[in-house]
């Protein structure tokens, strides 16, 4: 998604900056918006490589899932990551998401994960 597209948000799209609590250093971005299939909400995140492996992703994905279920009253959230991205797959599984399907998209095999409230 281009930055200009993010400025034209609709009411069902949410974007946040991830920062460290102690010093507000930028860690990455996280969003909750419509999945590529056009059906359902998707949580998506991008972290700076230097922040990988520090549980920031796990912490923020858990918080966004809680927000999706408790505040937005969503019944399901999905996530999509390349099958080859083992660390992202493990992160999604660690927050309770289950692998539900695989697709070829963006020139690679993608894992589709899901969690229900």
C-alpha positions in Angstrom: 0.0 0.0 0.0 1.3 3.5 -0.9 1.5 6.2 1.8 -1.0 8.3 -0.2 -3.5 5.4 0.0 -3.1 5.3 3.8 -4.2 8.9 4.0 -7.5 8.0 2.3 -8.6 5.6 5.0 -12.0 4.2 5.2 -13.7 3.5 8.6 -12.6 -0.1 8.6 -8.9 0.5 8.3 -6.6 1.1 11.2 -2.8 1.9 11.1 -0.5 2.4 14.0 3.2 3.1 14.6 5.0 0.8 17.0 7.4 2.4 19.4 9.3 1.2 22.4 7.7 2.3 25.7 10.9 3.4 27.4 12.3 5.8 24.8 9.7 6.0 22.0 12.2 4.6 19.5 10.4 3.6 16.2 10.1 -0.2 16.0 7.7 -0.6 13.0 4.1 -0.5 11.8 1.0 -2.5 12.3 -2.4 -2.4 10.6 -5.9 -3.9 10.8 -7.6 -3.6 7.5 -9.4 -5.7 4.8 -7.6 -8.8 3.7 -6.5 -9.3 0.1 -9.5 -11.6 -0.5 -11.8 -8.6 0.2 -13.5 -10.6 3.0 -12.5 -10.3 6.6 -10.0 -8.2 8.7 -6.3 -8.8 8.4 -3.6 -7.9 11.0 -0.3 -7.0 9.2 2.9 -5.8 10.7 6.4 -4.7 9.6 9.2 -4.4 12.1 12.7 -3.0 11.6 15.2 -5.9 11.3 17.1 -4.7 14.3 13.9 -5.2 16.4 13.3 -8.8 15.2 13.5 -11.5 17.9 12.7 -9.1 20.8 9.0 -10.1 21.2 7.8 -6.7 20.0 5.8 -8.3 17.2 4.2 -10.8 19.5 3.2 -8.1 22.1 1.7 -5.7 19.5 -0.2 -8.4 17.6 -1.7 -9.7 20.8 -2.8 -6.1 21.6 -4.3 -5.5 18.2 -6.2 -8.9 18.3 -7.6 -7.8 21.7 -8.7 -4.5 20.2 -10.3 -6.2 17.2 -12.3 -8.6 19.4 -13.1 -6.5 22.4 -13.5 -3.0 20.9 -14.5 -3.6 17.3 -16.5 -6.8 18.1 -14.9 -8.7 15.2 -15.4 -12.4 15.2 -12.4 -13.4 13.1 -9.0 -11.9 12.2 -6.6 -13.3 9.6 -3.0 -12.8 8.8 -1.0 -13.7 5.7 2.8 -14.3 5.5 5.2 -16.0 3.2 5.4 -19.7 4.0 9.2 -19.3 4.0 9.1 -16.6 6.7 9.4 -19.1 9.6 9.7 -16.5 12.3 6.5 -14.7 11.3 4.7 -18.0 11.1 5.9 -18.9 14.6 4.8 -15.4 15.8 1.3 -15.9 14.5 1.0 -19.3 16.0 2.3 -18.1 19.4 -0.6 -15.7 19.6 -3.1 -18.4 18.9 -3.6 -18.1 15.2 -4.1 -21.3 13.2 -2.9 -22.1 9.6 -6.1 -22.4 7.5 -4.8 -22.3 3.9 -2.0 -21.6 1.5 -2.1 -19.5 -1.6 0.3 -18.4 -4.3 0.4 -14.6 -4.2 3.1 -12.0 -4.8 5.2 -14.7 -6.5 5.5 -16.9 -3.5 3.5 -19.4 -1.4 1.7 -17.6 1.4 0.3 -19.0 4.6 -3.1 -17.7 5.7 -3.7 -17.8 9.5 -6.9 -17.2 11.3 -8.2 -16.7 14.9 -11.7 -16.4 16.1 -13.0 -14.5 19.2 
